[in-house]
Amino acid sequence: MELLGLTPELLALFVSFGFMVGVFFGFFGMGGSFLVTPALLILGYPAPVAIGSSMAFVFGTAVIATLKHHDVGEVDYKLGALMFVGIALGIEAGKMIVLFLDQLGQAELVVGIAYVLLLAAIGLIFTRNALKGNGDSDESEDAEVTTDGDDIPEIATKIKSYNIPPMVTLTDGSKASMWTISGVGGGVGVVSGFLGVGGGFIRMPAIYYLIGVSLTAAVGTSLFGALMSGAVGAFTYGLSGVIDLGVVTALLVGSALGARIGSASTAYVDEDDVTIYFGIMLLLASTAVAFGELATWLEMPILDTVSFVLLIGSSVFVTVVILYYGGVALRKRKVTPPTSTPGGDD
């Protein structure tokens, strides 16, 4: 018996996987959709179908997560809108490359290799920065005096010091070059169209480190960018008829809950506590995709199983970590008595 064209086992798998991806998406403003394409490739879906379905899923999940961040004013819609043209053009370019490679019969191979390299690189950066941040926190408290959640990285300050017209005033009052904004949008768009991801694991760091907005605004704006890139990608791939609506629907059912839980957790969980686990997950995901590629080259199905277990296992682990930290924070908040002033409201 099938529902949405999926067996009960696949339906349960995609709903559960969608929940985990939704948690990542809502919490980090990135870091979930890039797992969908590799998972579909490992399960044997053709590259265009895997990428097109992932893009449609990105759109649906981003809508849910963006609305949650909108509620707390963490979305810079002006910046997101300015990035839209670059994102749209980049996605179209990425899609054309994928379809061309598919005609040559090389799409799965090239996309798989690109995933291995990109996930490994981003994972190393996240893990290194997390370890470096933990080490720096013990060195000197003086360096922390001028630091708060709204500070921007030194590299962003340096980039913003070069006034290359046209300059744009963002919602927070800061200024950025339109060339920087367009470059970030176009680069993320190519990655999104080629790999079938929202591009958040590149877009959020790029918005934070290159454009120079606060981290909370970078997360919310990244989700808004994912909404736009997902919409454009789903439309362009949909015109080619390569989206599996059953897979997309099952993933969205799970992510609808996961994205809201992930977004809500940002108010309780210190991202520094989770970032290192996220970096490790990216490295494991890179290894998983590598095993999947080796399974094809060496004709060893057992490696496909290892690949899938690594991919799902790492996702489950980080989801549990986020939920655990969120639960601990909520428990502490309930135990700590409210600091109300005498004579206040009853």
N, C-alpha and C positions, 0 to 999 in steps of 0.2 A: 504494500500500500504506500503510495507516494503523496506528498503534500507539497505544493509549489514546485513540483517536478523533482523533489528530493526524497530520498529514503529517510525513514525516521532517524537513523543514525546520523546522516549528514545534516538533517534539519537541526537536531540537538547540538551537533558540533558547531554549526555556523551561528546559532543563537548564542551559545556560550562564548564563542570566539568574539562575536560582535559585542557582547557585554564587556569583555576585557579590553578590546580596542576602544570602546566608548569611555572607559575609565581613564585610559592613557590620554585620549584626545581631550577629555574635559579637564584633566589635572595639569598636563604639560602644555596643552595647546598644540600638541604634536605627538608623534611617537606611537600611533596605532595603525593608521591606514597603510603604512608601508609594510605591515605584516600580512595584509590581506592578499596582495598580489603573489608573494612567495608561497603562501599557503595554497592558493588556488593552482599555482604552477606545480607544486609538489603533488597535489591531488590529481594532476593530469589535465587541467583545463588549458586550452590553447592560449598563447600569450595575449592576443588581442581581446579575448573574452575575459581573461584574468584582469587585464588592465582596465578595460571598459567597465566591468562590474565593480572594480575597486573605486573607480572615479565616481560612479553613481552612489556608492556607499559613502564615499567621502562627503559628498554634497549633503546627504541626509543627516549624517552624524554632525557635520559642522553647523547645520541649522540649529540642532538641539543644543549643542554646546555654546554657540554664539549667543543664543537667547539667554542662557544662564549668566554668561559674563556681561551681557548688556544690562542685566538687572542690577549689577553692582558697579556700573559705569566704567568697565575695563576695556572698552572697544573704541579705537580711534577710527571712526568711519571715514574721515577725510583721507587719512593715510591709506586705508584699504582701497578706497575708490581710486586714488592716484596710481596705485599699483596694478589696477585692473587691466589696463591696456597691455602692459608688459606680460602679465600673466596669460591673457588670452592668446597673444601672439606666440608666446613660448609654448603653450600647450599644443597649439596647432602644429608647430614645428616638431615637437616631440612625437605627436601622433603620426605625422607623415614618415618620420624615421622608423617607427615601429612597424607600420604597415608595409613599408618598403622592405624591411628586414624579414617580415613574415612571408612576403612573396619569394624571397631568396631561401626561405626555410631556416633562417638563422635567428629569428626573433627570441625564442626561448633561451638560446645559448647566450646571446649578447645581453639580454635583460638580466639573466641570472648572474653573469659575471659583474655587470654594473652594480647589482644589488650587493654582491659580496664585498666589493671594494668600497662602496659608499657607506654601507652599514658599519664596516670595520673602521673606516676613517672617523665617522661621526661618533661611534662608540668609544674609540680611543680618546677623542677630544673630551667627551663628557666624563669619562672615567678619570682622565688626567686632571681636568679642572676640579672635579669633586675631591680628589685626593689632595691636590694643591690647596684648595680652599680650606680643607680640614687642617692641613699643616699650618697655613697662614694664621688661622684663628687663634693658635696658641702662641704665636710669636710676640705680638704686641697689641695691646688694647688701644694704644694711641692711634694706630692706623684706622681704627674703627670709629673714631670720634666723628669723623665727617662722613660716615657711610650710613646710608639707610636704604630702604626698599626702593626709593625713587631715584637713586643714583644711576648713572649710566657708565659703562665701561670706559677705560682710558682711551682705547682705540676709537670708540665712537666720538669722544670729545675731540680727538685729533682730526678725524675725518670732517666733523662739523666745523672745524676751525678754517677749513678751506671753503671760502664762499664762491662756489662755481655757479653762476646764474644758469637758468632761473632758480631762485631760492623760494621755498614754500614754507609758510608758517603752519605748523601742525596744531592739532587741537590743544595740546598742552602748552602752547605758546613758544615752543622751540622751533628752530628753523633747520631745514635740510635741503640739499640740492636735489632738483628733479632728476638729475642724472643718476644719483645714488638710488633714488626710489625706483626709477625705471629699470636700472640694472638689476636690483634685487627682484623686482617683479618678473622680468624677462627670464632671469636665471632659474628662478623657482618654477616658472611656467614650463620651461623645457624639461626640467626634472619631473614635474607632475605629469606631463603628457607622455613622457618616455617610459616612466616606471609605474604609472598608474597610482600615484600617491597624492595626498593633499599638499605635500611638500613642506609640512610644518616643521619637520626635524631639520630643515635647512632655513625655512622662512622665519621661524621664531628667533633663532640665533642671529640671522641676518638683520632682522628688524632691530634687535637689541644691540648687537655689536657694531653694525654698520650705519643704520639710520639714527640710532641713539634715542630711543624712548624708554620709559621705565619698564621694568621686567613684567609687572602686572599688565600694563598696556600692551606690551609685546605679545603676551600670551593671548589676550582677547582679540587683538588685531590680527594675529596669525590665524585664529579660528575664522575670523571674518574673511580673510584671504583664502582659506581653505573652502569656505562656502562658495566663493566666486570661482575658484579654480575647479572645484568639483562640479559646479553647474556647467561651466564651459566644457570641461572634459566629458561629462556625461552626455551632453548634447552632441558633441562632435563624434564620440564613439557610438552613441545611439543611432546617429545617421548611418553609420556603417553596419548596424544590426548585430553588434557583437556583445551586447549586455545581457547577462543571465539574470532576469528579474527575480527568479526564485531564490537565487543565492543572495542577491541584494536585499530582498525583503527579509529573509531570515537573519541576516547580519544586522539590519536596522532594528528589528524587534529587540535584539539583545542590547544594542548600543543605546537605544532610547533611554534605558534605565542607567546603563553604565556611564554615559556622558554626563548625566545630571549628578550622579554620585561623585564622579571625578571632579566636576566643576565645583560642587559644594565642598569637597575636601580641601580645596585650595585655601579656604578660610581657616582651617584647623591644623593642616599639616605643613611643617617647614619643608620647602622643596629641597633644601640642602640634605635633609635626612634621606631622601628618596633618589636624588640624582645619580648617585654612584650605582645604585641598583639598576637604574634605567640604562646607564652606560654599559653595564655588564650584559643586560638583556640585548642591547644592540650587537654586542660582540658575539653573543650566542646565536642571535638571528643570522648574522653573517656566516657563522660556522654551519648553521643549519642549511642555508641556501647552497653553500659550497658542497655539502654532502649530497644535496639534491642533484647538483650538476654532475658530481662524480658518479652518482647512481646511473645517470643516463650514459655517460662516457664508458663506464666499466661494465654496464649492464648487470648491476648488482642491486636488486630491489630492496635488500635489507638496508641499504644506505638511505633509501627513501623513507623508510620507517624511522631510522635514527634521526633524519632531518626533521621529520614532522614532530617527533617527540621533543626534540630540542626547541623547536619553534613554539609549540604549545606550552611546554614546561616552563620556559623562561617567561612567557606571558602570564601564566598562572602565578608564578612566584612574585613578579612585580605588582600584580593586582592585589595579591594577599598583603604585600608590604604596605601599599597605600591604604588599604582598608584597615590594617592593623594600626598604623600610625593615626589614622582618622579616629578609630575607636578609642585609642588611648587618650587622644586630645579631648574628645568629647567627655570621657570619663573624668578627666582632670577638671574640665570646666564645670561639670555637675557637682564635683566635690568641693571646689573652691567657692566660698560664699560670695554673693554679689556685693560689689563695693558701692552700695547706695548711700547717699548722703542722708543725714538725719532730717526728718521732716519731709522726706520726698514722698513720691506717690506710693500708695499702698500696693 
